[in-house]
Amino acid sequence: MGSTAYQYLYHKTDLVGHGLLNLKTQEPLAFLGTHASVSIRQYHARVQVIQSYKNTDSSALDASYVFPLQSNWSVLEFFAELEGRTITGAVKPRDKMHKEFRDSVFIASLGTVNPGAFVTTTICFLMTMTTSSNSPNVTFCLSNMIVPPVTDTDEEVSDWKAAFFVPSKARLRRAVLIDVDCVMDFSIDSAECTSHPQVSFQVYGNSTSGKLELNFRPEEHIVMTSPLVVDFKLNDPESFMKVNVVKELAPDVPESETYALSIPILPRFNEPQLTAPNTELVFIIDCSGSMGPKMSDVERVIKLCLQGLPNSVRFNVVLFGDSYKMLDEAECLPFTMDNLLWARAFIHHLAADMGGTNLYLPFKMVYGLPISRGYCRQLVVITDGNVNEGHDIMRLVTYNAHNTRVFTFAIGVRSADQDLLAKLGTCSGGLTTFLRVDDDLTEPVLLTHVLCVDTL
């Protein structure tokens, strides 16, 4: 695939559909059906999604596979079969494969697909289950995005039986098939599919299974109108907690070294522990030239903080140097998945390319934002000092100390700036932490992050 075409698709994935797409037109190829196999073990699920497509155009085309991901999904494997060829994907760290792996999209180039050719794609991913705050029950939710939004009803796809193969070589119907198999360490009281009442589950002690089957005639669009949601009601797992000794047989490892200890841990949280007071959290990040050696660490730790925000917290992100850039200049944003992905994209590949250190501009902008009714505000500042207009900054901090605290991380700050940065925490009821240039940011920032969303 040419680099220009690839970059176009990469930057347009929010505008195009998903599935197997014509790279030139971004139109989907004819979709023939999907088969998802779900294997649930404890609080995680391994999902394999097999999809089948056909090129019904009269000419060959370059195709790219686009699959939307959710925050609790981790891709394990991808491969595609077409015209006797198998294309296998290699799973690598996201920071090294930023083109193929975006925060919410998986992209793979499949090359040229000839007229009339069939393509079968297989993607496997691991996902976490949704747990209840005050009970051992869990919920499995599989997005309906496993079915592309647009399908072809052309007569040429009526020979779908020749197209769809799974590894067992069994032919599948023109349908959406989802098999769910669940095994727990403790017994299951019941399993109910709340999204599709036609699905029934048979429970056998600590295991259960069910199947969703949606069939379509050749002239019909293949659609899945809602996600698959299954609620599992479990017996109290505390009475089943036990320590297991697991023996793994490995050919090249001595038998005495192949034992593992398995200890199930299920913490219980009260409802107040899962929520936070009405808090607005604003990250103010120094992107001046002198911050260069620390930018990758700053990006990593801020993404961790964003990922761990409680649902009740509103947030914003500001990057500054000689000027500033703000995620949203109108207000702090509610914590939603869309806003989280937006914020992660905003700070992706942070660079120390914004000139000097003018902290007053972002402070003036942030303090000018209206605070949501009933909320307090916490500012998390990461800077290496060289701050100008210290008097004006202190005036803002002191005047707003009744509803805004400042938590500052000062990295390798010169002695001339230490007094000013220390006063930011003292005068606002917050905290200033001084770090050396080679200190790790993770632990101090995450500990302060917990303090920021705790009760004032």
ABEGO torsion letter per residue (X at the ends): XBAAAAAAAAAAAAABBBEBBBAAAGBBBBBAEBBBBBBBBEABBBBBBBBBBBBABABBBBBBBBBBBBAABBBABBBBBBGGBBBBBBBBBAAAAAAABBAABBBBBAEBBBBGBBBBBBBBBBBBBBBBAABABBBBBBBAAABBABBBABAAAAAAAAABBBAAGBBBBBBBBBBBBBBBABBBABBBBAABAABBBBBBEABBBBBBBBBBBAABBBBBABBBBBBBBBBBAAAABBBBBBBBBBAABBAAAABBBBBBBBBBBBAAAABBBBBBBBBBBBABAAAAAAAAAAAAAAAAAAAABBAABBBBBBBBBABBBBABAABBBBBBAAAAAAAAAAABGBBBAAEBBBAAAAAAAAAABBBBBGBBBBBBBBBAEGBBGAAAAAAAAAAAAAABBBBBBBBGBBAAAAAAAAAAAAAAGBBBBBBBAABBAAAAAAAAAAAAABBX
